[in-house]
């Protein structure tokens, strides 16, 4: 199969190209119009499929209480927003619920799915701090240890690949971060009141990212740079960003994008079980949430409790409202998540890579989505 457009995101430029797909792989990139093609998308953008690494759930379900049937429904839904791969992201919940859910995720990943690919598990909770729990329950907080990490690894069938830790709760002992690194798990810092010195020690121990930067962390002060200062300071660390105009102001988003550059920013949705629901009040297993007209969930005290974000909308906002340059915005939801997590052969339009491709109209609404060469 050959598809083409005058705006293919190839080698960090929009340029006229043909993409040759054979089975589940991209096998060649040719000049536009060189060969007869199966579909000409004109001026619409063809880019790698979007990858949402911080994504809790959808339609009343989430990764804390996953079932096989719900996981099938979730993966089948995600291509509608241009997402071709994701992580199942847990938050703070009873330990037994998380373990049970991880078993279901492992079983699901051992089979075939119809839709987006589930790449692994991201534990955003329960390793949170008392200082910045956000909407997560401190009742279910756990101080991470190698033993707890091992229990998550075992329950997930060795599919735990990304873990958030609040370093201010480690009391100066960062061995658990080093332990995760030895196990091949990437560590991110978040939901934390850590000062800069503590973040510095955590980065030395092996942390490589910051969770939904600006949100759920100690802010920047000129005499104490805090967690936010560390996220901006460490050039080699990635920074997640919820770029929706609610979680972060467009100017703040733009500043972070300029600091992290085209190789270290990661756009995320932080979508939760309220995604896909109409505005109103909802009782979920872990919390009661009111969904506003802005698509954001809030607790009774006004605390933001996740979102209904779609990653294509986040990408559109990043480019058109936050004025983030196109290369940085595109990389932030394609190749950068792959590089962070060592996911190979995804995230680029490139020979030998998986044929995970999305075609967007000018408003970043998906026209067609291809996952491993199959159109959805």
N, C-alpha and C positions, 0 to 999 in steps of 0.2 A: 504493500500500500504506500502511496505517495500523497502527502498533503503539502500545501504551500501557502505562503502569505508574503506580502511585501513588508511585513513587520514581525519577523521571527526573532525572538530574543536569543541570540547566538553570539558567544564570545563577548558578552556584556555590551552588546549593541543591538538595536532593532535594525534588521536588514532583510532584504528580499532573499528568501531561501526556500528550497524544497527539503522536506524531511522524508527519508525513506525508512519505512518500518517493515521489519520482517519478523513475524511472530510477536514476541514480547520485547523486542529490542529495536533501538534506533541503529540502523546499519550504515547510513550515509547521510551527509548533508551536502546538497547540491545548489548551484545557482538557481534562482527563481526562473521557472519556465523552461528549464533544460530538458525535462522529460515530460511526457503526458502524465497528468496527475489525477488522482481519484477525487480530490476536493481542493478547490482554490478558495481560500478564505479572504481574498482581497486585501484590504488594509487592516483587517482585524488582527489583534496581537495573538501570536502563538508563543507560549512560554512553558517552562517546565510546570508540571502539576504542583499545586500549593501543598505545603507540608505544615501541619499545625501540631507542634509538639506540646502545647499546653492546652488541653482540651478535655474537660471533665465529663461532658455528657450532653444529652439532648432528649427532649420530649418526655420529661418526668423521670428519666433514667440517668444513672451516673456510674462512674467506675468504682465507687465504693460499694455498690450493690448490683454489680453486673450479672446478667444472665446470658446464656447463649443466644436466646431469641432476641433479646434487646441489642446485643452486640451486632447481630446480623442486621437488624433494622438501622442501627447507627451507621455502620459502614456503608450500607446502601444509600443512606441519605447524603453523606458528606460530598460526593461528587457534584451535587447541586450547587455547591459554593466553590467549586473548582479544586477541592481538596482531594488529593490522590493518596495521601498517607498521613498517619497521625499516631499519637501516643495515647494510651488510656491513662488518664491522670487521676490519681487518688488524692483525697484531702483528708483532714482529720475526721475519723469515724471510729467506732469501737474496733479494737484490734481484730476480734473474731470476724467482723463483717469484712474488713479489708482482706484478711487471709482467705475467706470464702470466695470473695470476688476475684482474687488473684488466681485461685484454682480454676474458676470459670474462664478467665481470660486466657490462661494457659491452654485449656481444652479447646477454646475457640481458635487460638493461633495455631494449633496443631493440625487444623483442617483447612479447607478452602473457603474463602469469603467472596461475596459478590459485591464489589464496590471498592471503597478505599482500603488500603492495606494498613493493618495494625502492626506497627513496627516494634512495639514493646510497651513497657510500663514506666510511667513517671510518678514517683511518690512525692507529691507536693506536701502532703501531710502524712503522718501526724507529728513530724519533727519540727514543730513550730515553737516560737518563743512566747513567753507571757507578755512581752512588751508590745508585740505587733501580731496578735492572732488574726486580725481582720475579722471575717465572718466565720472563721473556723473555731470549733469548740475546744476550749482548753481542757474540758473534761476528758477529752480523748488524746491529749498531748502525751507523747512518748519521747523520752530522751534516747536518742539513737545509740545503740551499741552494736558491735560486730554480731552478736547473737541475734538481735532483732533484724538486722540487715540480712543475715543468713536465712531467717525464717521467711522473709519476703522473697528472697531469691528462690528458695525451695518451692514456695507456694506458687510462684509465677512460672515455674519451669525454666528458671534461669533467663527470664525475659525482663527483669528489672534492669533498665539501662540508664536511668536518670533519677537522681535523688536530691531533693531540697533539704538542706539542714540549716537551722538557725544557730550560728556559731556562739552567740552569747549565752546559750544554754549548756555549752560544753565545759564550762568552768576551766578553760585554759588547756584542756586535753583534746587535741584534734586528731587523735589516733583513728577515730571512726571515719574521718574523711580520708585518711591515708588508706584505711582498710577498703573503703569503697573503690578507690583508685586501683588498688591491687586486684580487685575483682572485676575490673573493666567497666565500672559504673562511673558515669560523669556526675560530679557534684556541683550543685548550684546553691547560692546563698539567698535566703529570703525569709519573709515573715519574721524579721529580726530587728532588734534594737542595737545591733553590734556597732561599736565605734570603729574608727578606721584601723586602729591597731589590731583589734580582734579580726577584722576582715583580712588584714595583711597576713596574719598567722594562718588563717583558713586557706588563703590563696597559696601560701607556701606549702601547706599540707596537701594541696592538689585541687582545690575548688577552681572551677573554670567558667562559671556563669553566675548571673544574678537573675532572680525570679521577678517577673513583672515589675521591672525597674520603676522607681518612684513610689509604687504602691506596696504597703506592708513592710516598710523599712525606715530606719533612721535617716533623716534628711541631711542635706548638705548645709554646713555652717562654716564660716571662714576660719573659725578657731578649732572646729572639730568636723572634719570632712564626712564622718559617718559612713553608713553603708552605701548611700547614694554616691558619695565622693569616691569610694572604692570602686564602684561600678563604672564610674567615668574615668578613673585614673588608670586602671589596669588595662593596657592596650590589648593584651592577649586574652582577656576574659570577654565572653559573650554577654549581651544584655538583652533579656526579653523585654518586649514593650507591647502594652495594650493600647494601640493607637486608634482610639474611637472618639476622642473629644470629650469623653466623660471621665474615664480613668486617668487620662492625662490631657492637659491643655495642648493644643496644636503647637504652640511655641516650645513648650517643654519637650514634646516629641521631636521636634526639629533639632533642638539643641543636642539631645542624646544621639540622634542619627548622625549629626555632624561630628560628634566626638568619637563615636564607635566606628564610623565609616562603613564602607560597603561590605566589609568582611566580618563584622562582629555584631551587627544588630540582628535580632530575631523578632519578627512580628508574630503575635499570638492572639488567640481569641479569649482564653480563659472562660470559655463557654461552659455552662453548667446545666443542670436538669431543667431549668426554665426555658432553655433554648427551644424555639418552635412554638411557645405558648403565647397566648394573647395577654395584653396588659391585665393585671388583676392580682389577687392574693392567692398564694398557693402554699399548701402544707407538703413538705417533702420529708424524706426519712431523717435528714440531719438538721433541718431548720425550716422556719416559716419565712416566706419571702414574698414581697410585693414587687411585681414587675411593672415598671413605669412605662410611659409612652416613649421614653428614650431607649427602651429595650434593655435597661439595666435593672438587676434585682437588688433590692435593699432590705435589710432587716428593719425591725420596728424602730430601732434607734437611729436609722439613717445610714448605717454602715453598708458600703457596697458589698454585695454578696454574689460576685460573679456576673456573667453577662449572657446575653442572647446573641453575641457577635457572630457574624459570618466572616471567614477569613478574606473573602473577596471584597467585602465591604471595608474591612480594616485596611486592606491594600489600597483601595480607592481613596479612603480618607487620608492615608499616609501621603499619597501623591498629590491629591487635589486640594486638600485642606491644610495638612501640616507642611506641605511644600517640600517633602523629602525627595531628594533626587531619585530619578527612576532606577538607576542601577542599584543604589542602596536599598530601595523599597523592594525591588524584584528579588535581589539576593536574600533579603531578610526573611522571605517566606518560601525559599526554594533551596539554594545550595548551602546557605549558612546553617540551618538546622542539621543538614546532613553532615557537614564538617564537624560541628559540635559533637554529634553522636556517633561519628565514624560509620555512618550509613553510606555504603559504597554504591555506585552506579545509579544514583538518583540525584535529582536537583539541577540537572543541566540538560540542555538540548545538545547532545554530543554522541558521536559514534561509539557504540558499545554500551551505552547507557539504557536503562529501562525506558520503554516507551510510555512514560507517564507525562501526559501533555494536556494543557488546557488552552482553549481558544476563547478569548475574551472580546466582547464588543467594547466600544469606546467608554462605556460606564462600568466596565469590569464585571459585567454579568456573563456567566459562562454560555457560550454557544455550543461547544462540544467539549467533552472530556474523554481522554483516552487513558486507561489504566492497564499497564503491561500490554499495550497494543489493542486492547478491546475498548470500543466506544460505549460510553454510558450516557 
